[in-house]
Amino acid sequence: MIKPVKQFFLSVGLLLCCHSLFAHALWMETTTTGKVGQPQQVNIYLGEYAENQRDSIQHWFSNMASFDLWLVKPDGQKEKLTCVPNGNHFTATFTPAAEGAHLLTIDHTVKQVYGENKIHYYALGLVKVNGSLKGAERLKEHIDFALLTDNARSGKLNQDAKVQLRYKNTPPTGGDVTVQAPTGWAKKFKTNPAGDMSFSPAWAGRYMLEGTFLQNEAGKHEGKDFKNIWHCVTYCVNIDK
């Protein structure tokens, strides 16, 4: 009797662990506009945005704290930024030397396999320097899973905001986009066959958009078998009054 009971509690614990991981996301926060020659700060968090939960770095699971943050400059040059631990987040800074879109990307695979799932996190940021979006179109070239918005148009209250999910430049099958408002409100939307969806923001402030899909692909990762790959990408946008 003891062995089945132990197996039951192990299975329940694994299920709860996987649910907790799938509820978590990795995201970055930064001012979305900047000026040439002025330092720009970027903060990276792990937790649940809608619940204002930001995990202490010492509690980040698996190898999550070993992510790499890349800056893609308007001319396409890439630079790896140094991230410094700061309590419940990491902080990085860069100083733009030219006008244009400065893209920030994280592409990180979790070392451990959870519940037969390999977990792949992505996070995006965009800083428009001196009001220019030069180079913004390069985003899809520098990350496999992208969440795209209309960067040329500021988000406004009660006006439809369009979102596109693209995995290796094609719409992922079964994609979801969760919209998380600064008030704590959150709602998950299914993308259409083209990988698109839209929402109408009801509050001003910073929203986190989270795109996910489950890829039916099996293999081995770090010596462990997996049956699927769970992809999660985040991008914060500002909604004006």
C-alpha positions as CSV (number, residue, x, y, z in Angstrom):
1,M,0.0,0.0,0.0
2,I,2.8,2.4,0.8
3,K,4.3,2.4,-2.7
4,P,1.0,3.3,-4.6
5,V,0.4,6.1,-2.0
6,K,3.9,7.5,-2.6
7,Q,3.4,7.3,-6.3
8,F,0.0,9.1,-6.0
9,F,1.5,12.0,-4.0
10,L,4.5,12.2,-6.4
11,S,2.1,12.5,-9.4
12,V,0.0,15.2,-7.7
13,G,3.1,17.1,-6.7
14,L,4.4,16.9,-10.3
15,L,1.0,18.0,-11.7
16,L,0.9,21.0,-9.3
17,C,4.5,21.9,-10.2
18,C,3.7,21.9,-13.9
19,H,0.6,24.0,-13.4
20,S,2.7,26.5,-11.4
21,L,5.3,26.7,-14.1
22,F,2.8,27.1,-16.9
23,A,1.2,30.0,-14.9
24,H,4.5,31.7,-14.6
25,A,6.1,33.9,-17.2
26,L,9.4,35.7,-17.8
27,W,9.0,39.3,-18.9
28,M,10.9,42.6,-19.2
29,E,9.8,46.1,-18.3
30,T,11.5,49.3,-19.7
31,T,10.5,52.7,-20.8
32,T,9.4,52.3,-24.4
33,T,10.9,55.6,-25.5
34,G,14.4,56.9,-25.2
35,K,17.0,59.4,-26.4
36,V,20.4,59.1,-27.9
37,G,23.1,59.3,-25.2
38,Q,20.8,58.7,-22.3
39,P,21.0,55.5,-20.3
40,Q,18.1,53.1,-20.6
41,Q,17.2,50.6,-17.8
42,V,15.6,47.2,-18.3
43,N,14.2,45.0,-15.6
44,I,13.5,41.3,-16.0
45,Y,11.0,39.4,-13.8
46,L,9.7,35.9,-13.3
47,G,6.3,35.4,-11.8
48,E,2.6,36.1,-12.5
49,Y,2.1,39.6,-13.8
50,A,-1.6,39.9,-13.3
51,E,-1.3,39.0,-9.7
52,N,1.6,41.4,-9.2
53,Q,3.7,38.4,-8.2
54,R,7.4,38.8,-8.8
55,D,9.5,35.9,-7.5
56,S,12.6,36.5,-5.5
57,I,15.7,35.6,-7.7
58,Q,16.7,32.9,-5.1
59,H,13.4,31.1,-5.8
60,W,13.7,31.1,-9.6
61,F,13.3,27.5,-10.7
62,S,15.8,25.3,-12.7
63,N,18.3,27.4,-14.7
64,M,16.0,30.4,-15.2
65,A,18.5,32.9,-13.7
66,S,21.0,32.0,-16.4
67,F,19.1,33.6,-19.3
68,D,20.8,35.9,-21.8
69,L,19.5,39.4,-22.7
70,W,20.4,40.7,-26.1
71,L,20.1,44.2,-27.5
72,V,19.6,44.5,-31.3
73,K,20.5,47.9,-32.5
74,P,18.8,49.7,-35.5
75,D,21.6,48.7,-37.8
76,G,21.1,45.0,-36.9
77,Q,24.2,44.7,-34.6
78,K,23.7,42.6,-31.5
79,E,25.1,43.1,-28.1
80,K,24.8,40.9,-25.0
81,L,23.8,43.0,-22.0
82,T,25.1,42.4,-18.5
83,C,22.2,41.6,-16.1
84,V,22.7,42.3,-12.4
85,P,20.6,40.6,-9.6
86,N,18.4,43.0,-7.7
87,G,16.1,41.3,-5.2
88,N,13.1,40.1,-7.2
89,H,14.5,40.9,-10.6
90,F,17.6,41.5,-12.8
91,T,18.6,44.9,-14.1
92,A,20.5,45.8,-17.2
93,T,21.3,49.2,-18.8
94,F,22.3,50.4,-22.2
95,T,22.9,53.8,-23.8
96,P,21.6,54.3,-27.3
97,A,24.2,55.7,-29.7
98,A,21.8,56.2,-32.7
99,E,18.1,56.9,-33.3
100,G,15.8,54.0,-34.2
101,A,14.2,50.9,-32.7
102,H,16.3,49.1,-30.1
103,L,15.1,45.6,-29.7
104,L,15.5,43.5,-26.5
105,T,15.2,39.8,-26.7
106,I,15.4,36.8,-24.4
107,D,15.3,33.2,-25.7
108,H,15.7,30.6,-23.0
109,T,15.1,26.9,-22.7
110,V,14.5,25.5,-19.2
111,K,17.1,22.9,-18.4
112,Q,14.6,20.5,-16.6
113,V,11.8,18.6,-18.2
114,Y,8.5,19.0,-16.4
115,G,5.5,16.7,-16.8
116,E,7.0,15.4,-20.1
117,N,7.1,18.9,-21.4
118,K,10.2,20.9,-22.5
119,I,9.7,24.6,-21.7
120,H,10.9,27.4,-23.8
121,Y,10.6,31.0,-22.6
122,Y,10.9,34.2,-24.7
123,A,10.6,37.8,-23.8
124,L,10.6,40.9,-26.0
125,G,11.0,44.7,-25.5
126,L,11.2,47.6,-27.9
127,V,12.6,51.1,-27.2
128,K,11.9,53.8,-29.7
129,V,14.9,56.2,-29.6
130,N,14.4,59.8,-30.7
131,G,10.9,58.9,-32.0
132,S,12.3,56.6,-34.8
133,L,11.2,53.0,-35.5
134,K,14.1,52.3,-37.9
135,G,15.0,48.7,-37.6
136,A,11.8,47.5,-35.9
137,E,11.0,45.2,-38.8
138,R,14.0,43.0,-37.8
139,L,12.3,41.6,-34.7
140,K,11.2,38.3,-36.4
141,E,14.8,37.8,-37.6
142,H,16.2,37.7,-34.1
143,I,13.8,35.5,-32.2
144,D,11.9,32.3,-33.2
145,F,8.7,33.0,-31.3
146,A,7.5,36.6,-31.7
147,L,4.5,38.5,-30.5
148,L,3.9,41.5,-32.8
149,T,1.9,44.7,-32.3
150,D,1.6,47.9,-34.4
151,N,4.6,49.8,-33.0
152,A,3.8,52.8,-35.1
153,R,0.5,53.3,-33.4
154,S,0.1,54.1,-29.7
155,G,-2.3,52.0,-27.8
156,K,-5.5,53.9,-26.8
157,L,-8.4,53.1,-24.4
158,N,-11.3,51.3,-26.0
159,Q,-9.6,51.1,-29.4
160,D,-8.9,47.7,-30.9
161,A,-5.2,46.6,-30.5
162,K,-4.1,43.9,-32.9
163,V,-1.7,41.2,-31.9
164,Q,0.1,38.6,-34.1
165,L,1.8,35.4,-33.0
166,R,4.6,34.1,-35.3
167,Y,6.7,31.0,-34.8
168,K,9.6,30.9,-37.2
169,N,7.6,33.4,-39.4
170,T,4.5,31.3,-39.5
171,P,1.3,31.3,-37.4
172,P,1.6,28.6,-34.6
173,T,-1.2,26.0,-34.4
174,G,-3.4,26.4,-31.4
175,G,-1.9,29.7,-30.3
176,D,-3.3,31.7,-27.3
177,V,-2.7,35.3,-26.2
178,T,-3.4,36.2,-22.6
179,V,-4.0,39.9,-22.0
180,Q,-3.1,41.0,-18.5
181,A,-4.1,44.5,-17.5
182,P,-2.4,46.7,-14.8
183,T,-5.6,46.3,-12.7
184,G,-5.0,42.5,-12.3
185,W,-7.7,41.7,-14.9
186,A,-6.6,38.9,-17.3
187,K,-8.2,37.1,-20.2
188,K,-7.0,34.4,-22.6
189,F,-7.9,34.7,-26.3
190,K,-7.5,32.1,-29.1
191,T,-5.7,33.3,-32.2
192,N,-7.3,32.8,-35.6
193,P,-5.8,30.5,-38.3
194,A,-3.6,33.4,-39.3
195,G,-2.2,33.7,-35.8
196,D,-3.9,37.0,-35.1
197,M,-6.3,38.4,-32.4
198,S,-7.3,41.8,-31.1
199,F,-8.5,43.2,-27.8
200,S,-10.0,46.6,-26.6
201,P,-8.1,47.9,-23.5
202,A,-10.5,49.2,-20.8
203,W,-7.8,50.7,-18.5
204,A,-4.7,52.9,-19.1
205,G,-1.3,51.7,-18.1
206,R,1.1,48.9,-18.8
207,Y,-0.3,45.6,-20.2
208,M,1.6,42.3,-20.4
209,L,0.7,40.2,-23.5
210,E,1.6,36.6,-23.2
211,G,1.6,34.3,-26.3
212,T,1.7,30.5,-25.8
213,F,1.3,27.3,-27.8
214,L,2.1,23.6,-27.3
215,Q,4.3,22.1,-30.0
216,N,3.7,18.4,-30.6
217,E,7.3,17.3,-30.9
218,A,9.0,14.6,-28.9
219,G,12.7,14.1,-28.2
220,K,15.4,14.1,-25.5
221,H,16.5,17.2,-23.5
222,E,19.4,17.1,-21.0
223,G,19.1,13.3,-21.0
224,K,15.3,13.3,-20.3
225,D,12.5,12.3,-22.6
226,F,9.8,14.9,-23.5
227,K,6.6,14.6,-25.6
228,N,5.8,18.3,-26.2
229,I,7.5,21.7,-26.2
230,W,5.6,24.5,-24.4
231,H,6.5,27.9,-25.9
232,C,5.7,31.2,-24.0
233,V,6.5,34.7,-25.2
234,T,5.8,38.0,-23.4
235,Y,5.8,41.6,-24.4
236,C,4.7,44.7,-22.4
237,V,2.8,47.5,-24.1
238,N,1.6,50.9,-22.8
239,I,-2.0,52.0,-23.2
240,D,-2.6,55.8,-23.2
241,K,-5.8,57.5,-22.0
